[in-house]
Amino acid sequence: MKEADYVGLVSAKEVADKMEKAGFHTTKSEFVDAPLIEELPMALECKFIKVNEDGNIIGEIINVNADEKILGSGGVIDTAKLDAISYDPVNNVYVRLGEKVGNAFSDGAELG
């Protein structure tokens, strides 16, 4: 987590070897003009679409790159194996994502 935070804090224009300092190794993506970090188990490769008036960036996910070690049965990503961490901008902290709490596009149908 510290290594990922570091590469987000430091500009490569100012610290050219920031990936090495973080202990990361990269390979070029086949889909976008950006590196993939070999030590991270998953990457969402996105194409830039636009910046909204409110400053939010809109993009399109064009590839999901996942290490085999996080795949479950059927070759789909197993969230327990991924052990994802997310940034919480309200509290300015990183949080580990937890358990399944429902089924998308079906649980709400009970109300209709």
Biopython code that builds the backbone (N, CA, C, O; Angstrom):
import numpy as np
from Bio.PDB.StructureBuilder import StructureBuilder

atoms = [
    (1, "MET", "N", (0.810, -1.172, 0.000)),
    (1, "MET", "CA", (0.000, 0.000, 0.000)),
    (1, "MET", "C", (0.866, 1.253, 0.000)),
    (1, "MET", "O", (0.580, 2.209, -0.722)),
    (2, "LYS", "N", (1.921, 1.252, 0.806)),
    (2, "LYS", "CA", (2.801, 2.419, 0.873)),
    (2, "LYS", "C", (3.432, 2.707, -0.481)),
    (2, "LYS", "O", (3.578, 3.863, -0.877)),
    (3, "GLU", "N", (3.806, 1.641, -1.189)),
    (3, "GLU", "CA", (4.459, 1.811, -2.490)),
    (3, "GLU", "C", (3.502, 2.437, -3.505)),
    (3, "GLU", "O", (3.893, 3.327, -4.259)),
    (4, "ALA", "N", (2.259, 1.978, -3.527)),
    (4, "ALA", "CA", (1.268, 2.536, -4.452)),
    (4, "ALA", "C", (0.969, 3.990, -4.104)),
    (4, "ALA", "O", (0.816, 4.823, -4.998)),
    (5, "ASP", "N", (0.885, 4.297, -2.818)),
    (5, "ASP", "CA", (0.659, 5.674, -2.386)),
    (5, "ASP", "C", (1.825, 6.557, -2.842)),
    (5, "ASP", "O", (1.614, 7.669, -3.325)),
    (6, "TYR", "N", (3.030, 6.066, -2.688)),
    (6, "TYR", "CA", (4.225, 6.823, -3.081)),
    (6, "TYR", "C", (4.201, 7.189, -4.562)),
    (6, "TYR", "O", (4.439, 8.343, -4.916)),
    (7, "VAL", "N", (3.914, 6.214, -5.435)),
    (7, "VAL", "CA", (3.949, 6.528, -6.872)),
    (7, "VAL", "C", (2.820, 7.473, -7.260)),
    (7, "VAL", "O", (2.909, 8.147, -8.286)),
    (8, "GLY", "N", (1.758, 7.534, -6.456)),
    (8, "GLY", "CA", (0.709, 8.506, -6.704)),
    (8, "GLY", "C", (1.054, 9.897, -6.205)),
    (8, "GLY", "O", (0.519, 10.891, -6.696)),
    (9, "LEU", "N", (1.943, 9.966, -5.234)),
    (9, "LEU", "CA", (2.339, 11.252, -4.656)),
    (9, "LEU", "C", (3.427, 11.968, -5.446)),
    (9, "LEU", "O", (3.489, 13.198, -5.459)),
    (10, "VAL", "N", (4.274, 11.200, -6.098)),
    (10, "VAL", "CA", (5.486, 11.750, -6.717)),
    (10, "VAL", "C", (5.357, 11.781, -8.239)),
    (10, "VAL", "O", (4.920, 10.808, -8.853)),
    (11, "SER", "N", (5.733, 12.887, -8.831)),
    (11, "SER", "CA", (5.708, 13.011, -10.281)),
    (11, "SER", "C", (6.980, 12.416, -10.883)),
    (11, "SER", "O", (8.076, 12.632, -10.366)),
    (12, "ALA", "N", (6.830, 11.671, -11.973)),
    (12, "ALA", "CA", (7.999, 11.118, -12.671)),
    (12, "ALA", "C", (8.839, 12.228, -13.297)),
    (12, "ALA", "O", (10.010, 12.019, -13.614)),
    (13, "LYS", "N", (8.253, 13.389, -13.472)),
    (13, "LYS", "CA", (9.018, 14.533, -13.990)),
    (13, "LYS", "C", (10.026, 15.007, -12.951)),
    (13, "LYS", "O", (11.083, 15.537, -13.294)),
    (14, "GLU", "N", (9.688, 14.812, -11.676)),
    (14, "GLU", "CA", (10.571, 15.244, -10.592)),
    (14, "GLU", "C", (11.435, 14.112, -10.044)),
    (14, "GLU", "O", (12.568, 14.345, -9.623)),
    (15, "VAL", "N", (10.908, 12.889, -10.047)),
    (15, "VAL", "CA", (11.643, 11.712, -9.555)),
    (15, "VAL", "C", (11.561, 10.643, -10.639)),
    (15, "VAL", "O", (10.645, 9.820, -10.646)),
    (16, "ALA", "N", (12.523, 10.666, -11.547)),
    (16, "ALA", "CA", (12.489, 9.785, -12.721)),
    (16, "ALA", "C", (12.465, 8.300, -12.361)),
    (16, "ALA", "O", (11.897, 7.498, -13.102)),
    (17, "ASP", "N", (13.068, 7.927, -11.247)),
    (17, "ASP", "CA", (13.143, 6.519, -10.866)),
    (17, "ASP", "C", (12.146, 6.157, -9.760)),
    (17, "ASP", "O", (12.422, 5.281, -8.940)),
    (18, "LYS", "N", (10.991, 6.824, -9.735)),
    (18, "LYS", "CA", (10.027, 6.595, -8.653)),
    (18, "LYS", "C", (9.541, 5.155, -8.594)),
    (18, "LYS", "O", (9.292, 4.637, -7.505)),
    (19, "MET", "N", (9.402, 4.496, -9.744)),
    (19, "MET", "CA", (8.957, 3.104, -9.745)),
    (19, "MET", "C", (10.010, 2.212, -9.091)),
    (19, "MET", "O", (9.676, 1.328, -8.303)),
    (20, "GLU", "N", (11.271, 2.443, -9.415)),
    (20, "GLU", "CA", (12.353, 1.675, -8.799)),
    (20, "GLU", "C", (12.401, 1.910, -7.297)),
    (20, "GLU", "O", (12.582, 0.968, -6.525)),
    (21, "LYS", "N", (12.238, 3.168, -6.874)),
    (21, "LYS", "CA", (12.254, 3.486, -5.445)),
    (21, "LYS", "C", (11.121, 2.781, -4.707)),
    (21, "LYS", "O", (11.265, 2.412, -3.541)),
    (22, "ALA", "N", (9.993, 2.595, -5.392)),
    (22, "ALA", "CA", (8.852, 1.908, -4.789)),
    (22, "ALA", "C", (9.017, 0.393, -4.851)),
    (22, "ALA", "O", (8.260, -0.337, -4.211)),
    (23, "GLY", "N", (9.997, -0.087, -5.615)),
    (23, "GLY", "CA", (10.194, -1.527, -5.761)),
    (23, "GLY", "C", (9.309, -2.142, -6.821)),
    (23, "GLY", "O", (9.112, -3.357, -6.841)),
    (24, "PHE", "N", (8.770, -1.310, -7.709)),
    (24, "PHE", "CA", (7.878, -1.787, -8.771)),
    (24, "PHE", "C", (8.632, -1.997, -10.074)),
    (24, "PHE", "O", (9.623, -1.328, -10.366)),
    (25, "HIS", "N", (8.127, -2.951, -10.847)),
    (25, "HIS", "CA", (8.620, -3.218, -12.192)),
    (25, "HIS", "C", (7.432, -3.044, -13.132)),
    (25, "HIS", "O", (6.309, -3.411, -12.788)),
    (26, "THR", "N", (7.672, -2.494, -14.303)),
    (26, "THR", "CA", (6.556, -2.222, -15.218)),
    (26, "THR", "C", (6.753, -2.874, -16.574)),
    (26, "THR", "O", (7.871, -3.159, -17.003)),
    (27, "THR", "N", (5.630, -3.096, -17.228)),
    (27, "THR", "CA", (5.618, -3.523, -18.628)),
    (27, "THR", "C", (4.623, -2.623, -19.350)),
    (27, "THR", "O", (3.724, -2.059, -18.726)),
    (28, "LYS", "N", (4.779, -2.491, -20.639)),
    (28, "LYS", "CA", (3.888, -1.645, -21.420)),
    (28, "LYS", "C", (2.576, -2.365, -21.676)),
    (28, "LYS", "O", (2.556, -3.550, -22.011)),
    (29, "SER", "N", (1.502, -1.648, -21.518)),
    (29, "SER", "CA", (0.181, -2.184, -21.835)),
    (29, "SER", "C", (0.043, -2.346, -23.339)),
    (29, "SER", "O", (0.595, -1.561, -24.110)),
    (30, "GLU", "N", (-0.690, -3.360, -23.749)),
    (30, "GLU", "CA", (-0.985, -3.561, -25.164)),
    (30, "GLU", "C", (-2.167, -2.702, -25.604)),
    (30, "GLU", "O", (-2.407, -2.550, -26.802)),
    (31, "PHE", "N", (-2.909, -2.137, -24.646)),
    (31, "PHE", "CA", (-4.164, -1.468, -24.957)),
    (31, "PHE", "C", (-4.148, 0.042, -24.776)),
    (31, "PHE", "O", (-4.864, 0.751, -25.483)),
    (32, "VAL", "N", (-3.346, 0.548, -23.843)),
    (32, "VAL", "CA", (-3.280, 1.987, -23.587)),
    (32, "VAL", "C", (-1.823, 2.412, -23.479)),
    (32, "VAL", "O", (-0.932, 1.580, -23.311)),
    (33, "ASP", "N", (-1.592, 3.715, -23.579)),
    (33, "ASP", "CA", (-0.238, 4.244, -23.480)),
    (33, "ASP", "C", (0.098, 4.496, -22.011)),
    (33, "ASP", "O", (0.213, 5.638, -21.564)),
    (34, "ALA", "N", (0.251, 3.402, -21.282)),
    (34, "ALA", "CA", (0.555, 3.485, -19.852)),
    (34, "ALA", "C", (1.207, 2.178, -19.421)),
    (34, "ALA", "O", (1.001, 1.139, -20.049)),
    (35, "PRO", "N", (1.987, 2.228, -18.358)),
    (35, "PRO", "CA", (2.613, 0.996, -17.871)),
    (35, "PRO", "C", (1.675, 0.189, -16.993)),
    (35, "PRO", "O", (0.750, 0.727, -16.385)),
    (36, "LEU", "N", (1.929, -1.106, -16.937)),
    (36, "LEU", "CA", (1.276, -1.993, -15.974)),
    (36, "LEU", "C", (2.313, -2.300, -14.904)),
    (36, "LEU", "O", (3.472, -2.568, -15.221)),
    (37, "ILE", "N", (1.912, -2.264, -13.657)),
    (37, "ILE", "CA", (2.821, -2.557, -12.555)),
    (37, "ILE", "C", (2.724, -4.049, -12.256)),
    (37, "ILE", "O", (1.675, -4.550, -11.849)),
    (38, "GLU", "N", (3.831, -4.745, -12.465)),
    (38, "GLU", "CA", (3.848, -6.202, -12.356)),
    (38, "GLU", "C", (3.486, -6.706, -10.958)),
    (38, "GLU", "O", (2.912, -7.788, -10.829)),
    (39, "GLU", "N", (3.805, -5.954, -9.923)),
    (39, "GLU", "CA", (3.554, -6.395, -8.553)),
    (39, "GLU", "C", (2.090, -6.244, -8.122)),
    (39, "GLU", "O", (1.694, -6.797, -7.096)),
    (40, "LEU", "N", (1.301, -5.518, -8.875)),
    (40, "LEU", "CA", (-0.109, -5.334, -8.529)),
    (40, "LEU", "C", (-0.948, -6.360, -9.280)),
    (40, "LEU", "O", (-0.750, -6.546, -10.480)),
    (41, "PRO", "N", (-1.876, -7.030, -8.608)),
    (41, "PRO", "CA", (-2.584, -8.157, -9.213)),
    (41, "PRO", "C", (-3.654, -7.800, -10.247)),
    (41, "PRO", "O", (-4.108, -8.670, -10.990)),
    (42, "MET", "N", (-4.060, -6.527, -10.300)),
    (42, "MET", "CA", (-5.099, -6.161, -11.256)),
    (42, "MET", "C", (-4.941, -4.712, -11.687)),
    (42, "MET", "O", (-4.539, -3.852, -10.904)),
    (43, "ALA", "N", (-5.267, -4.459, -12.954)),
    (43, "ALA", "CA", (-5.271, -3.095, -13.466)),
    (43, "ALA", "C", (-6.464, -2.916, -14.390)),
    (43, "ALA", "O", (-6.752, -3.773, -15.226)),
    (44, "LEU", "N", (-7.150, -1.800, -14.232)),
    (44, "LEU", "CA", (-8.200, -1.414, -15.173)),
    (44, "LEU", "C", (-7.550, -0.457, -16.157)),
    (44, "LEU", "O", (-7.112, 0.630, -15.781)),
    (45, "GLU", "N", (-7.489, -0.864, -17.418)),
    (45, "GLU", "CA", (-6.851, -0.049, -18.449)),
    (45, "GLU", "C", (-7.925, 0.804, -19.103)),
    (45, "GLU", "O", (-8.881, 0.290, -19.683)),
    (46, "CYS", "N", (-7.751, 2.111, -19.001)),
    (46, "CYS", "CA", (-8.799, 3.041, -19.418)),
    (46, "CYS", "C", (-8.343, 3.979, -20.524)),
    (46, "CYS", "O", (-7.174, 4.352, -20.624)),
    (47, "LYS", "N", (-9.325, 4.346, -21.355)),
    (47, "LYS", "CA", (-9.135, 5.354, -22.395)),
    (47, "LYS", "C", (-9.786, 6.633, -21.897)),
    (47, "LYS", "O", (-10.936, 6.617, -21.459)),
    (48, "PHE", "N", (-9.058, 7.736, -21.962)),
    (48, "PHE", "CA", (-9.580, 9.033, -21.539)),
    (48, "PHE", "C", (-10.693, 9.471, -22.487)),
    (48, "PHE", "O", (-10.542, 9.399, -23.707)),
    (49, "ILE", "N", (-11.812, 9.927, -21.920)),
    (49, "ILE", "CA", (-12.921, 10.449, -22.719)),
    (49, "ILE", "C", (-12.978, 11.972, -22.592)),
    (49, "ILE", "O", (-12.866, 12.684, -23.589)),
    (50, "LYS", "N", (-13.154, 12.476, -21.351)),
    (50, "LYS", "CA", (-13.226, 13.932, -21.160)),
    (50, "LYS", "C", (-13.146, 14.274, -19.676)),
    (50, "LYS", "O", (-13.214, 13.402, -18.809)),
    (51, "VAL", "N", (-12.999, 15.569, -19.414)),
    (51, "VAL", "CA", (-13.095, 16.095, -18.059)),
    (51, "VAL", "C", (-14.405, 16.872, -17.993)),
    (51, "VAL", "O", (-14.623, 17.787, -18.787)),
    (52, "ASN", "N", (-15.276, 16.516, -17.057)),
    (52, "ASN", "CA", (-16.545, 17.220, -16.875)),
    (52, "ASN", "C", (-16.318, 18.612, -16.306)),
    (52, "ASN", "O", (-15.225, 18.941, -15.843)),
    (53, "GLU", "N", (-17.371, 19.424, -16.349)),
    (53, "GLU", "CA", (-17.313, 20.788, -15.815)),
    (53, "GLU", "C", (-16.937, 20.803, -14.337)),
    (53, "GLU", "O", (-16.309, 21.751, -13.866)),
    (54, "ASP", "N", (-17.317, 19.758, -13.605)),
    (54, "ASP", "CA", (-17.019, 19.691, -12.173)),
    (54, "ASP", "C", (-15.619, 19.147, -11.884)),
    (54, "ASP", "O", (-15.237, 19.004, -10.723)),
    (55, "GLY", "N", (-14.857, 18.846, -12.932)),
    (55, "GLY", "CA", (-13.493, 18.368, -12.762)),
    (55, "GLY", "C", (-13.353, 16.864, -12.728)),
    (55, "GLY", "O", (-12.232, 16.356, -12.693)),
    (56, "ASN", "N", (-14.463, 16.130, -12.738)),
    (56, "ASN", "CA", (-14.396, 14.665, -12.748)),
    (56, "ASN", "C", (-13.948, 14.166, -14.109)),
    (56, "ASN", "O", (-14.366, 14.684, -15.145)),
    (57, "ILE", "N", (-13.104, 13.167, -14.095)),
    (57, "ILE", "CA", (-12.577, 12.583, -15.325)),
    (57, "ILE", "C", (-13.463, 11.417, -15.746)),
    (57, "ILE", "O", (-13.809, 10.561, -14.932)),
    (58, "ILE", "N", (-13.823, 11.393, -17.013)),
    (58, "ILE", "CA", (-14.629, 10.315, -17.573)),
    (58, "ILE", "C", (-13.720, 9.485, -18.477)),
    (58, "ILE", "O", (-12.995, 10.026, -19.312)),
    (59, "GLY", "N", (-13.769, 8.177, -18.300)),
    (59, "GLY", "CA", (-12.974, 7.278, -19.119)),
    (59, "GLY", "C", (-13.763, 6.030, -19.449)),
    (59, "GLY", "O", (-14.852, 5.802, -18.922)),
    (60, "GLU", "N", (-13.199, 5.234, -20.323)),
    (60, "GLU", "CA", (-13.814, 3.965, -20.707)),
    (60, "GLU", "C", (-12.822, 2.848, -20.417)),
    (60, "GLU", "O", (-11.683, 2.886, -20.882)),
    (61, "ILE", "N", (-13.254, 1.857, -19.650)),
    (61, "ILE", "CA", (-12.399, 0.696, -19.380)),
    (61, "ILE", "C", (-12.351, -0.127, -20.660)),
    (61, "ILE", "O", (-13.379, -0.587, -21.155)),
    (62, "ILE", "N", (-11.143, -0.308, -21.189)),
    (62, "ILE", "CA", (-11.018, -1.078, -22.427)),
    (62, "ILE", "C", (-10.340, -2.426, -22.218)),
    (62, "ILE", "O", (-10.334, -3.266, -23.118)),
    (63, "ASN", "N", (-9.770, -2.635, -21.035)),
    (63, "ASN", "CA", (-9.182, -3.937, -20.727)),
    (63, "ASN", "C", (-9.032, -4.079, -19.222)),
    (63, "ASN", "O", (-8.744, -3.108, -18.522)),
    (64, "VAL", "N", (-9.229, -5.292, -18.733)),
    (64, "VAL", "CA", (-8.949, -5.617, -17.340)),
    (64, "VAL", "C", (-7.799, -6.604, -17.355)),
    (64, "VAL", "O", (-7.903, -7.687, -17.930)),
    (65, "ASN", "N", (-6.706, -6.221, -16.722)),
    (65, "ASN", "CA", (-5.530, -7.062, -16.656)),
    (65, "ASN", "C", (-5.496, -7.683, -15.269)),
    (65, "ASN", "O", (-5.394, -6.966, -14.273)),
    (66, "ALA", "N", (-5.580, -9.010, -15.189)),
    (66, "ALA", "CA", (-5.631, -9.683, -13.889)),
    (66, "ALA", "C", (-4.638, -10.839, -13.836)),
    (66, "ALA", "O", (-4.536, -11.634, -14.770)),
    (67, "ASP", "N", (-3.919, -10.914, -12.740)),
    (67, "ASP", "CA", (-3.003, -12.010, -12.492)),
    (67, "ASP", "C", (-3.820, -13.275, -12.234)),
    (67, "ASP", "O", (-4.873, -13.215, -11.600)),
    (68, "GLU", "N", (-3.344, -14.408, -12.717)),
    (68, "GLU", "CA", (-4.066, -15.675, -12.536)),
    (68, "GLU", "C", (-4.295, -16.027, -11.071)),
    (68, "GLU", "O", (-5.251, -16.733, -10.748)),
    (69, "LYS", "N", (-3.433, -15.545, -10.183)),
    (69, "LYS", "CA", (-3.563, -15.900, -8.763)),
    (69, "LYS", "C", (-4.804, -15.297, -8.106)),
    (69, "LYS", "O", (-5.174, -15.717, -7.010)),
    (70, "ILE", "N", (-5.461, -14.320, -8.749)),
    (70, "ILE", "CA", (-6.681, -13.742, -8.173)),
    (70, "ILE", "C", (-7.947, -14.251, -8.862)),
    (70, "ILE", "O", (-9.048, -13.782, -8.573)),
    (71, "LEU", "N", (-7.785, -15.208, -9.769)),
    (71, "LEU", "CA", (-8.943, -15.748, -10.480)),
    (71, "LEU", "C", (-9.528, -16.934, -9.725)),
    (71, "LEU", "O", (-8.809, -17.742, -9.139)),
    (72, "GLY", "N", (-10.853, -17.012, -9.758)),
    (72, "GLY", "CA", (-11.556, -18.134, -9.155)),
    (72, "GLY", "C", (-12.044, -19.073, -10.231)),
    (72, "GLY", "O", (-11.504, -19.100, -11.336)),
    (73, "SER", "N", (-13.058, -19.839, -9.911)),
    (73, "SER", "CA", (-13.614, -20.784, -10.875)),
    (73, "SER", "C", (-14.190, -20.032, -12.074)),
    (73, "SER", "O", (-14.758, -18.950, -11.929)),
    (74, "GLY", "N", (-14.039, -20.604, -13.222)),
    (74, "GLY", "CA", (-14.538, -19.986, -14.443)),
    (74, "GLY", "C", (-13.660, -18.855, -14.945)),
    (74, "GLY", "O", (-14.012, -18.187, -15.917)),
    (75, "GLY", "N", (-12.526, -18.628, -14.302)),
    (75, "GLY", "CA", (-11.607, -17.603, -14.764)),
    (75, "GLY", "C", (-12.031, -16.176, -14.447)),
    (75, "GLY", "O", (-11.523, -15.232, -15.052)),
    (76, "VAL", "N", (-12.959, -16.008, -13.502)),
    (76, "VAL", "CA", (-13.387, -14.657, -13.123)),
    (76, "VAL", "C", (-12.654, -14.222, -11.857)),
    (76, "VAL", "O", (-12.186, -15.051, -11.077)),
    (77, "ILE", "N", (-12.565, -12.911, -11.669)),
    (77, "ILE", "CA", (-11.852, -12.376, -10.519)),
    (77, "ILE", "C", (-12.594, -12.743, -9.235)),
    (77, "ILE", "O", (-13.798, -12.519, -9.111)),
    (78, "ASP", "N", (-11.858, -13.307, -8.290)),
    (78, "ASP", "CA", (-12.377, -13.665, -6.976)),
    (78, "ASP", "C", (-11.997, -12.522, -6.042)),
    (78, "ASP", "O", (-10.817, -12.337, -5.743)),
    (79, "THR", "N", (-12.985, -11.751, -5.577)),
    (79, "THR", "CA", (-12.689, -10.563, -4.770)),
    (79, "THR", "C", (-11.971, -10.899, -3.470)),
    (79, "THR", "O", (-11.216, -10.071, -2.960)),
    (80, "ALA", "N", (-12.187, -12.085, -2.924)),
    (80, "ALA", "CA", (-11.469, -12.476, -1.704)),
    (80, "ALA", "C", (-9.983, -12.651, -1.995)),
    (80, "ALA", "O", (-9.139, -12.259, -1.190)),
    (81, "LYS", "N", (-9.667, -13.238, -3.140)),
    (81, "LYS", "CA", (-8.256, -13.418, -3.519)),
    (81, "LYS", "C", (-7.620, -12.082, -3.896)),
    (81, "LYS", "O", (-6.431, -11.868, -3.662)),
    (82, "LEU", "N", (-8.418, -11.184, -4.481)),
    (82, "LEU", "CA", (-7.901, -9.862, -4.870)),
    (82, "LEU", "C", (-7.519, -9.059, -3.632)),
    (82, "LEU", "O", (-6.506, -8.360, -3.638)),
    (83, "ASP", "N", (-8.322, -9.152, -2.568)),
    (83, "ASP", "CA", (-8.055, -8.420, -1.332)),
    (83, "ASP", "C", (-7.847, -6.935, -1.626)),
    (83, "ASP", "O", (-6.820, -6.354, -1.274)),
    (84, "ALA", "N", (-8.849, -6.334, -2.283)),
    (84, "ALA", "CA", (-8.746, -4.957, -2.790)),
    (84, "ALA", "C", (-8.693, -3.914, -1.681)),
    (84, "ALA", "O", (-9.297, -4.057, -0.618)),
    (85, "ILE", "N", (-7.953, -2.874, -1.977)),
    (85, "ILE", "CA", (-7.863, -1.701, -1.109)),
    (85, "ILE", "C", (-8.347, -0.518, -1.929)),
    (85, "ILE", "O", (-8.028, -0.409, -3.113)),
    (86, "SER", "N", (-9.116, 0.371, -1.304)),
    (86, "SER", "CA", (-9.649, 1.536, -1.990)),
    (86, "SER", "C", (-9.351, 2.794, -1.185)),
    (86, "SER", "O", (-9.171, 2.741, 0.032)),
    (87, "TYR", "N", (-9.303, 3.919, -1.877)),
    (87, "TYR", "CA", (-9.090, 5.207, -1.235)),
    (87, "TYR", "C", (-10.435, 5.782, -0.806)),
    (87, "TYR", "O", (-11.367, 5.835, -1.608)),
    (88, "ASP", "N", (-10.544, 6.207, 0.431)),
    (88, "ASP", "CA", (-11.732, 6.862, 0.975)),
    (88, "ASP", "C", (-11.436, 8.355, 1.058)),
    (88, "ASP", "O", (-10.751, 8.799, 1.980)),
    (89, "PRO", "N", (-11.952, 9.148, 0.088)),
    (89, "PRO", "CA", (-11.623, 10.577, 0.061)),
    (89, "PRO", "C", (-12.278, 11.385, 1.177)),
    (89, "PRO", "O", (-11.817, 12.487, 1.476)),
    (90, "VAL", "N", (-13.332, 10.878, 1.797)),
    (90, "VAL", "CA", (-13.992, 11.598, 2.887)),
    (90, "VAL", "C", (-13.096, 11.627, 4.119)),
    (90, "VAL", "O", (-12.954, 12.659, 4.775)),
    (91, "ASN", "N", (-12.495, 10.482, 4.422)),
    (91, "ASN", "CA", (-11.643, 10.370, 5.610)),
    (91, "ASN", "C", (-10.154, 10.401, 5.295)),
    (91, "ASN", "O", (-9.323, 10.359, 6.202)),
    (92, "ASN", "N", (-9.815, 10.473, 3.997)),
    (92, "ASN", "CA", (-8.421, 10.549, 3.556)),
    (92, "ASN", "C", (-7.599, 9.359, 4.051)),
    (92, "ASN", "O", (-6.498, 9.515, 4.579)),
    (93, "VAL", "N", (-8.176, 8.148, 3.861)),
    (93, "VAL", "CA", (-7.534, 6.910, 4.289)),
    (93, "VAL", "C", (-7.725, 5.843, 3.212)),
    (93, "VAL", "O", (-8.524, 6.007, 2.290)),
    (94, "TYR", "N", (-6.985, 4.759, 3.346)),
    (94, "TYR", "CA", (-7.181, 3.586, 2.497)),
    (94, "TYR", "C", (-7.951, 2.552, 3.321)),
    (94, "TYR", "O", (-7.688, 2.366, 4.510)),
    (95, "VAL", "N", (-8.901, 1.886, 2.670)),
    (95, "VAL", "CA", (-9.681, 0.868, 3.361)),
    (95, "VAL", "C", (-9.650, -0.436, 2.572)),
    (95, "VAL", "O", (-9.619, -0.438, 1.342)),
    (96, "ARG", "N", (-9.660, -1.539, 3.306)),
    (96, "ARG", "CA", (-9.737, -2.854, 2.685)),
    (96, "ARG", "C", (-11.211, -3.135, 2.405)),
    (96, "ARG", "O", (-12.051, -2.983, 3.291)),
    (97, "LEU", "N", (-11.527, -3.544, 1.173)),
    (97, "LEU", "CA", (-12.913, -3.816, 0.814)),
    (97, "LEU", "C", (-13.342, -5.139, 1.419)),
    (97, "LEU", "O", (-12.547, -6.072, 1.528)),
    (98, "GLY", "N", (-14.603, -5.212, 1.811)),
    (98, "GLY", "CA", (-15.071, -6.347, 2.586)),
    (98, "GLY", "C", (-15.934, -7.350, 1.864)),
    (98, "GLY", "O", (-15.729, -7.664, 0.691)),
    (99, "GLU", "N", (-16.896, -7.837, 2.594)),
    (99, "GLU", "CA", (-17.703, -8.965, 2.160)),
    (99, "GLU", "C", (-18.809, -8.581, 1.175)),
    (99, "GLU", "O", (-19.170, -7.412, 1.038)),
    (100, "LYS", "N", (-19.325, -9.588, 0.508)),
    (100, "LYS", "CA", (-20.466, -9.421, -0.385)),
    (100, "LYS", "C", (-21.682, -9.068, 0.462)),
    (100, "LYS", "O", (-21.927, -9.688, 1.497)),
    (101, "VAL", "N", (-22.450, -8.058, 0.013)),
    (101, "VAL", "CA", (-23.634, -7.646, 0.768)),
    (101, "VAL", "C", (-24.924, -7.751, -0.047)),
    (101, "VAL", "O", (-26.008, -7.496, 0.477)),
    (102, "GLY", "N", (-24.816, -8.123, -1.315)),
    (102, "GLY", "CA", (-26.027, -8.255, -2.123)),
    (102, "GLY", "C", (-25.710, -8.649, -3.543)),
    (102, "GLY", "O", (-24.548, -8.797, -3.919)),
    (103, "ASN", "N", (-26.756, -8.818, -4.330)),
    (103, "ASN", "CA", (-26.644, -9.198, -5.731)),
    (103, "ASN", "C", (-27.125, -8.063, -6.623)),
    (103, "ASN", "O", (-28.289, -7.665, -6.562)),
    (104, "ALA", "N", (-26.237, -7.552, -7.440)),
    (104, "ALA", "CA", (-26.552, -6.425, -8.315)),
    (104, "ALA", "C", (-27.608, -6.809, -9.343)),
    (104, "ALA", "O", (-27.619, -7.931, -9.851)),
    (105, "PHE", "N", (-28.476, -5.886, -9.635)),
    (105, "PHE", "CA", (-29.498, -6.012, -10.678)),
    (105, "PHE", "C", (-30.540, -7.092, -10.399)),
    (105, "PHE", "O", (-31.242, -7.538, -11.307)),
    (106, "SER", "N", (-30.635, -7.508, -9.129)),
    (106, "SER", "CA", (-31.674, -8.483, -8.804)),
    (106, "SER", "C", (-32.276, -8.252, -7.418)),
    (106, "SER", "O", (-33.492, -8.373, -7.267)),
    (107, "ASP", "N", (-31.495, -7.931, -6.422)),
    (107, "ASP", "CA", (-32.026, -7.745, -5.069)),
    (107, "ASP", "C", (-33.088, -6.653, -5.013)),
    (107, "ASP", "O", (-34.086, -6.794, -4.307)),
    (108, "GLY", "N", (-32.880, -5.583, -5.742)),
    (108, "GLY", "CA", (-33.844, -4.481, -5.749)),
    (108, "GLY", "C", (-35.151, -4.814, -6.439)),
    (108, "GLY", "O", (-36.152, -4.126, -6.238)),
    (109, "ALA", "N", (-35.156, -5.865, -7.254)),
    (109, "ALA", "CA", (-36.367, -6.271, -7.974)),
    (109, "ALA", "C", (-37.485, -6.672, -7.014)),
    (109, "ALA", "O", (-38.664, -6.605, -7.362)),
    (110, "GLU", "N", (-37.106, -7.089, -5.800)),
    (110, "GLU", "CA", (-38.088, -7.497, -4.805)),
    (110, "GLU", "C", (-39.017, -6.348, -4.431)),
    (110, "GLU", "O", (-40.143, -6.579, -3.991)),
    (111, "LEU", "N", (-38.555, -5.114, -4.603)),
    (111, "LEU", "CA", (-39.337, -3.946, -4.218)),
    (111, "LEU", "C", (-40.362, -3.556, -5.274)),
    (111, "LEU", "O", (-41.287, -2.793, -4.995)),
    (112, "GLY", "N", (-40.201, -4.078, -6.484)),
    (112, "GLY", "CA", (-41.060, -3.686, -7.603)),
    (112, "GLY", "C", (-42.305, -4.419, -7.716)),
    (112, "GLY", "O", (-43.093, -4.160, -8.625)),
]
sb = StructureBuilder()
sb.init_structure("model")
sb.init_model(0)
sb.init_chain("A")
sb.init_seg("    ")
for serial, (resi, resn, name, xyz) in enumerate(atoms, 1):
    if name == "N":
        sb.init_residue(resn, " ", resi, " ")
    sb.init_atom(name, np.array(xyz, "f"), 0.0, 1.0, " ", f" {name:<3s}", serial, name[0])
structure = sb.get_structure()
